[in-house]
Amino acid sequence: MPKRKNTKLEAEGAEFLVLGNLLTLGISSYKAYINFPGYDLTALNPDTKQVARIQVKSRWATNYDRSFPIKNFDCDFVVHVALNRGYSFGKKTTPDDSGIKPPLFYVFPVDLVQKVVGKNGKMPKVQLSSVPNVEEYQDNWRIIRDYLSRN
């Protein structure tokens, strides 16, 4: 069995990519530097005092199976980041195709993730194809902003 690729740096980078998106959209946010098992980032609205806990799930390979593992739902949102850093499963279309593309972000409310999670093997996983109208969640940072605007 091939050795599993260490993607810890890429996973940390994905958290910072999500944090950067939130901040550039004017959403006050910070990284949880201490290990909080259910979430990686906290976003808040100082006016409403509303807080959103955000778990970031990333996949390194461009040709991954469009799924992500998740076992802890102690958050308000799950942001899945398809990092698209190259091919990992031998599916190059042409020899000069590196597979490196801009990352894609999917912003899901945790209750939706809980409804579509499936158990396939050892770890519960979310298959993007099981999310109804999944394209509506791509770059949909508005749902976090709306959540934070509630009183």
Backbone as JSON, one array per atom type, in Angstrom:
{
  "sequence": "MPKRKNTKLEAEGAEFLVLGNLLTLGISSYKAYINFPGYDLTALNPDTKQVARIQVKSRWATNYDRSFPIKNFDCDFVVHVALNRGYSFGKKTTPDDSGIKPPLFYVFPVDLVQKVVGKNGKMPKVQLSSVPNVEEYQDNWRIIRDYLSRN",
  "N": [[0.85, -1.18, 0.0], [0.64, 2.21, -0.9], [2.44, 4.94, 0.63], [0.7, 7.3, 2.57], [0.08, 10.64, 1.56], [1.4, 13.47, 3.19], [-0.55, 16.04, 4.05], [-0.82, 18.13, 5.79], [0.17, 20.82, 5.9], [-1.12, 21.89, 3.65], [-3.78, 21.61, 4.46], [-3.84, 23.4, 6.63], [-3.32, 25.7, 5.17], [-5.69, 25.82, 3.66], [-7.51, 26.52, 5.64], [-6.63, 29.11, 6.18], [-7.13, 30.25, 3.67], [-9.94, 30.23, 3.62], [-10.41, 31.86, 5.85], [-9.25, 34.25, 4.87], [-11.01, 34.81, 2.73], [-13.39, 35.32, 4.16], [-12.61, 37.58, 5.68], [-11.99, 39.47, 3.65], [-14.48, 39.87, 2.7], [-15.56, 41.41, 4.59], [-16.35, 40.18, 6.94], [-15.96, 39.69, 10.24], [-13.54, 37.61, 11.55], [-11.67, 34.86, 12.94], [-8.93, 32.58, 13.42], [-9.08, 29.54, 15.13], [-6.69, 28.78, 17.2], [-6.08, 26.98, 19.17], [-6.71, 23.55, 19.67], [-9.83, 22.89, 18.7], [-12.06, 20.48, 18.4], [-14.43, 20.48, 16.79], [-14.49, 22.72, 15.12], [-12.68, 25.14, 13.1], [-12.46, 27.83, 12.55], [-13.76, 30.98, 13.65], [-16.41, 33.12, 13.12], [-17.85, 36.33, 13.52], [-20.39, 38.73, 14.42], [-20.11, 41.83, 15.58], [-22.16, 43.61, 16.17], [-24.65, 42.21, 16.39], [-23.86, 40.26, 18.09], [-23.8, 37.66, 17.31], [-22.38, 34.48, 16.65], [-20.51, 32.35, 14.52], [-19.42, 29.11, 14.12], [-16.96, 27.52, 12.26], [-16.1, 24.78, 10.35], [-13.41, 23.58, 8.46], [-12.9, 21.66, 5.65], [-10.69, 20.08, 3.59], [-9.46, 19.02, 0.37], [-6.71, 17.8, -1.3], [-5.94, 16.88, -3.93], [-6.57, 17.46, -7.42], [-8.03, 15.66, -8.89], [-9.67, 14.31, -7.07], [-12.24, 12.32, -5.42], [-14.49, 13.92, -5.17], [-15.49, 14.1, -2.56], [-15.59, 14.39, 1.04], [-14.26, 13.53, 4.23], [-15.98, 13.46, 7.38], [-16.58, 13.68, 10.82], [-17.26, 15.03, 13.08], [-19.71, 17.22, 14.13], [-19.93, 19.58, 15.49], [-20.38, 22.42, 14.92], [-21.36, 25.35, 13.03], [-21.21, 25.78, 10.33], [-19.83, 24.12, 7.47], [-17.07, 24.4, 5.5], [-16.04, 23.33, 2.51], [-13.05, 22.88, 0.83], [-11.78, 22.52, -2.27], [-8.7, 22.09, -3.12], [-7.21, 21.67, -5.44], [-4.48, 21.05, -6.26], [-3.05, 19.49, -8.0], [-2.62, 16.31, -9.75], [-3.28, 13.23, -8.19], [-4.03, 10.69, -8.49], [-3.25, 9.5, -10.84], [-4.55, 10.4, -13.25], [-3.93, 12.04, -15.53], [-4.71, 14.19, -18.23], [-3.26, 15.09, -20.4], [0.29, 14.9, -21.09], [1.55, 17.33, -20.31], [-0.21, 18.48, -18.56], [-0.63, 19.72, -15.47], [-2.64, 19.75, -13.64], [-3.05, 21.69, -11.77], [-5.12, 24.1, -10.46], [-7.28, 26.94, -9.71], [-8.49, 27.11, -6.29], [-11.65, 25.72, -5.17], [-14.55, 26.65, -3.38], [-16.99, 25.49, -1.14], [-19.74, 26.31, 0.69], [-21.43, 25.15, 3.32], [-24.34, 24.79, 5.39], [-24.25, 23.22, 8.58], [-26.38, 21.52, 9.23], [-27.34, 20.64, 6.77], [-25.14, 19.16, 5.86], [-25.15, 17.1, 7.74], [-27.46, 15.78, 6.98], [-26.8, 14.62, 4.51], [-24.55, 13.08, 4.86], [-22.78, 10.06, 4.5], [-22.01, 6.66, 5.3], [-19.28, 5.19, 4.26], [-17.22, 2.82, 4.24], [-14.67, 3.16, 6.72], [-14.88, 5.79, 7.67], [-17.28, 8.4, 8.1], [-18.57, 10.12, 5.26], [-19.05, 12.92, 3.06], [-20.44, 13.11, -0.02], [-20.16, 15.19, -2.72], [-21.94, 15.0, -4.83], [-24.21, 14.09, -3.6], [-25.38, 16.25, -2.44], [-28.14, 18.26, -2.7], [-28.62, 20.51, -5.39], [-25.9, 21.41, -5.41], [-24.24, 23.29, -6.64], [-25.25, 25.75, -5.87], [-24.09, 26.26, -3.47], [-21.48, 26.82, -3.91], [-18.98, 29.13, -3.35], [-20.74, 30.54, -1.72], [-20.78, 32.61, 0.39], [-22.56, 34.28, 1.5], [-24.46, 32.97, 3.06], [-23.26, 32.64, 5.51], [-22.87, 35.3, 6.26], [-25.6, 36.12, 6.4], [-26.49, 34.46, 8.49], [-25.0, 35.53, 10.6], [-26.18, 37.99, 10.79], [-28.53, 37.67, 12.08], [-30.6, 38.25, 14.96]],
  "CA": [[0.0, 0.0, 0.0], [1.49, 3.4, -0.96], [2.45, 5.81, 1.81], [-0.25, 8.41, 2.46], [0.71, 11.95, 1.42], [1.2, 14.38, 4.32], [-1.16, 17.28, 3.54], [-1.09, 19.0, 6.95], [0.37, 22.22, 5.52], [-2.19, 22.28, 2.73], [-5.01, 21.75, 5.26], [-3.71, 24.68, 7.33], [-3.48, 26.72, 4.13], [-7.11, 25.91, 3.32], [-8.15, 27.31, 6.71], [-6.29, 30.52, 5.96], [-7.85, 30.69, 2.47], [-11.32, 30.52, 4.04], [-10.32, 33.05, 6.7], [-9.02, 35.4, 3.99], [-12.26, 35.12, 2.03], [-14.32, 35.95, 5.1], [-12.14, 38.92, 6.03], [-12.11, 40.38, 2.51], [-15.92, 40.16, 2.54], [-15.98, 42.25, 5.72], [-16.88, 39.35, 8.02], [-14.96, 39.55, 11.3], [-13.25, 36.18, 11.73], [-10.35, 34.51, 13.42], [-8.59, 31.17, 13.44], [-9.01, 28.92, 16.45], [-5.35, 28.22, 17.23], [-6.09, 25.84, 20.07], [-7.46, 22.48, 19.02], [-11.26, 22.74, 18.93], [-12.34, 19.38, 17.48], [-15.57, 20.68, 15.9], [-14.39, 23.86, 14.22], [-11.35, 25.69, 12.86], [-12.56, 29.28, 12.46], [-14.92, 31.61, 14.27], [-16.82, 34.38, 12.52], [-18.77, 36.98, 14.45], [-20.94, 40.03, 14.11], [-20.06, 42.55, 16.85], [-23.42, 44.33, 16.42], [-25.7, 41.29, 16.83], [-23.22, 39.32, 19.01], [-23.96, 36.32, 16.75], [-21.12, 33.8, 16.38], [-20.59, 31.17, 13.66], [-18.26, 28.22, 14.19], [-16.79, 27.02, 10.9], [-15.16, 23.69, 10.16], [-12.87, 23.59, 7.11], [-12.52, 20.34, 5.16], [-10.04, 20.3, 2.29], [-8.92, 17.9, -0.4], [-5.52, 18.27, -2.01], [-5.83, 16.49, -5.34], [-7.54, 17.97, -8.38], [-8.86, 14.55, -9.35], [-10.22, 13.56, -5.93], [-13.56, 11.74, -5.72], [-15.52, 14.91, -4.82], [-16.06, 13.79, -1.25], [-14.71, 14.72, 2.16], [-14.65, 12.85, 5.47], [-16.37, 14.32, 8.51], [-17.15, 12.89, 11.92], [-17.67, 15.93, 14.16], [-20.65, 18.2, 13.61], [-20.05, 20.62, 16.51], [-20.1, 23.68, 14.24], [-22.54, 25.9, 12.37], [-20.97, 25.68, 8.89], [-18.69, 23.35, 6.96], [-16.59, 24.92, 4.21], [-15.2, 22.35, 1.82], [-12.13, 23.53, -0.1], [-11.1, 21.67, -3.24], [-7.48, 22.87, -3.33], [-6.8, 21.5, -6.85], [-3.03, 21.24, -6.31], [-2.44, 18.57, -8.95], [-3.19, 14.97, -9.82], [-2.74, 12.29, -7.23], [-4.54, 9.35, -8.78], [-2.81, 9.08, -12.16], [-5.52, 10.67, -14.3], [-3.55, 13.18, -16.37], [-5.34, 14.17, -19.55], [-2.13, 15.22, -21.33], [1.54, 14.88, -20.31], [1.91, 18.64, -19.76], [-1.3, 18.95, -17.7], [-0.25, 19.54, -14.06], [-3.84, 19.65, -12.82], [-3.13, 22.78, -10.8], [-6.19, 25.04, -10.79], [-7.69, 27.71, -8.51], [-9.33, 26.35, -5.37], [-13.1, 25.9, -5.16], [-15.08, 26.71, -2.01], [-18.39, 25.15, -0.96], [-20.13, 26.74, 2.03], [-22.62, 24.38, 3.69], [-24.81, 24.76, 6.78], [-23.95, 21.91, 9.14], [-27.54, 20.64, 9.21], [-27.38, 20.02, 5.45], [-24.07, 18.16, 5.83], [-25.61, 15.96, 8.54], [-28.5, 15.06, 6.23], [-26.28, 13.92, 3.34], [-23.36, 12.28, 5.18], [-22.96, 8.62, 4.35], [-20.93, 5.84, 5.85], [-18.71, 4.4, 3.18], [-15.95, 2.4, 4.8], [-14.44, 3.44, 8.13], [-15.15, 7.18, 8.05], [-18.42, 9.04, 7.44], [-18.15, 11.02, 4.18], [-20.04, 13.66, 2.28], [-20.21, 13.09, -1.46], [-20.77, 16.42, -3.25], [-23.07, 14.64, -5.71], [-25.4, 13.83, -2.78], [-25.91, 17.53, -1.96], [-29.06, 18.84, -3.68], [-28.23, 21.83, -5.92], [-24.58, 21.69, -4.83], [-23.65, 24.49, -7.25], [-25.73, 26.93, -5.14], [-23.26, 26.44, -2.27], [-20.14, 27.23, -4.3], [-18.69, 30.53, -3.04], [-21.94, 31.14, -1.13], [-20.41, 33.18, 1.68], [-23.72, 35.04, 1.96], [-25.21, 32.27, 4.1], [-22.61, 32.95, 6.79], [-23.22, 36.7, 6.57], [-27.0, 36.15, 6.82], [-26.55, 33.83, 9.81], [-24.44, 36.48, 11.57], [-27.05, 39.17, 10.88], [-29.7, 37.36, 12.92], [-30.55, 38.71, 16.36]],
  "C": [[0.9, 1.24, 0.0], [1.34, 4.26, 0.3], [1.5, 6.99, 1.56], [0.5, 9.74, 2.45], [0.39, 12.81, 2.65], [0.69, 15.71, 3.76], [-1.5, 18.24, 4.68], [-0.91, 20.48, 6.6], [-0.73, 22.72, 4.59], [-3.52, 22.47, 3.47], [-4.99, 23.06, 6.04], [-3.91, 25.84, 6.35], [-4.93, 26.91, 3.75], [-7.86, 26.72, 4.38], [-7.87, 28.79, 6.51], [-6.95, 31.07, 4.7], [-9.29, 31.06, 2.82], [-11.34, 31.77, 4.91], [-10.13, 34.3, 5.86], [-10.26, 35.8, 3.21], [-13.24, 35.83, 2.95], [-13.9, 37.39, 5.42], [-12.29, 39.9, 4.87], [-13.57, 40.7, 2.19], [-16.45, 41.0, 3.7], [-16.59, 41.48, 6.87], [-15.77, 39.15, 9.05], [-14.77, 38.07, 11.62], [-11.87, 36.0, 12.31], [-10.18, 33.0, 13.43], [-8.54, 30.7, 14.88], [-7.67, 28.19, 16.53], [-5.21, 27.06, 18.19], [-6.98, 24.79, 19.43], [-8.91, 22.41, 19.52], [-11.72, 21.68, 17.94], [-13.46, 19.65, 16.46], [-15.44, 21.82, 14.92], [-12.97, 24.42, 14.19], [-11.32, 27.21, 12.9], [-13.8, 29.75, 13.2], [-15.17, 32.92, 13.53], [-17.83, 35.01, 13.46], [-19.24, 38.32, 13.91], [-20.96, 40.81, 15.43], [-21.35, 43.28, 17.18], [-24.5, 43.41, 16.98], [-25.19, 40.31, 17.9], [-23.39, 37.87, 18.56], [-22.59, 35.76, 16.37], [-21.38, 32.59, 15.49], [-19.29, 30.39, 13.78], [-18.16, 27.5, 12.85], [-15.72, 25.93, 10.88], [-14.71, 23.7, 8.7], [-12.41, 22.18, 6.76], [-11.92, 20.53, 3.78], [-9.59, 18.98, 1.67], [-7.84, 18.45, -1.3], [-5.6, 18.06, -3.52], [-6.93, 17.09, -6.21], [-8.5, 16.87, -8.8], [-9.36, 13.68, -8.18], [-11.65, 13.12, -6.26], [-14.74, 12.64, -5.36], [-16.28, 14.52, -3.55], [-15.08, 14.27, -0.18], [-15.2, 14.0, 3.4], [-15.04, 13.86, 6.54], [-16.98, 13.43, 9.59], [-17.64, 13.76, 13.07], [-18.53, 17.03, 13.57], [-20.89, 19.34, 14.6], [-19.62, 21.97, 15.91], [-21.41, 24.18, 13.63], [-22.44, 25.77, 10.85], [-19.78, 24.77, 8.62], [-18.33, 23.97, 5.62], [-15.64, 23.88, 3.64], [-14.36, 23.09, 0.78], [-11.49, 22.46, -0.97], [-9.86, 22.45, -3.66], [-6.96, 22.79, -4.77], [-5.3, 21.73, -7.06], [-2.32, 20.27, -7.25], [-3.09, 17.2, -8.88], [-2.5, 14.04, -8.84], [-3.11, 10.86, -7.59], [-4.28, 8.92, -10.22], [-3.73, 9.36, -13.31], [-5.16, 11.92, -15.11], [-4.23, 13.07, -17.72], [-4.29, 14.3, -20.66], [-0.85, 15.25, -20.5], [1.9, 16.22, -19.68], [0.84, 19.24, -18.85], [-0.94, 18.66, -16.25], [-1.47, 19.34, -13.17], [-3.99, 20.77, -11.81], [-4.12, 23.83, -11.31], [-6.52, 25.86, -9.55], [-8.57, 26.86, -7.59], [-10.81, 26.68, -5.54], [-13.58, 25.81, -3.72], [-16.57, 26.38, -2.03], [-18.75, 25.44, 0.49], [-21.46, 26.08, 2.38], [-23.03, 24.64, 5.13], [-24.61, 23.35, 7.32], [-25.17, 20.98, 9.1], [-27.7, 19.96, 7.85], [-26.33, 18.9, 5.36], [-24.51, 16.91, 6.59], [-26.65, 15.13, 7.79], [-27.92, 14.21, 5.11], [-25.06, 13.05, 3.63], [-23.71, 10.8, 5.05], [-21.8, 7.88, 4.95], [-20.47, 4.91, 4.74], [-17.32, 3.96, 3.63], [-15.87, 2.78, 6.26], [-14.95, 4.81, 8.56], [-16.42, 7.7, 7.36], [-17.93, 10.08, 6.43], [-19.34, 11.75, 3.59], [-19.6, 13.62, 0.83], [-20.9, 14.33, -2.03], [-21.97, 16.11, -4.13], [-24.34, 14.33, -4.91], [-26.02, 15.1, -2.23], [-26.85, 18.09, -3.03], [-28.62, 20.24, -4.09], [-26.88, 22.29, -5.39], [-23.96, 22.97, -5.39], [-24.1, 25.77, -6.54], [-24.87, 27.23, -3.9], [-21.84, 26.86, -2.62], [-19.99, 28.73, -4.11], [-19.89, 31.25, -2.43], [-21.66, 31.62, 0.3], [-21.57, 33.94, 2.3], [-24.45, 34.3, 3.09], [-24.57, 32.46, 5.48], [-22.94, 34.37, 7.2], [-24.67, 36.81, 7.06], [-27.17, 35.56, 8.22], [-26.06, 34.81, 10.89], [-25.31, 37.71, 11.74], [-28.28, 38.94, 11.74], [-29.51, 37.92, 14.32], [-30.81, 37.58, 17.3]]
}
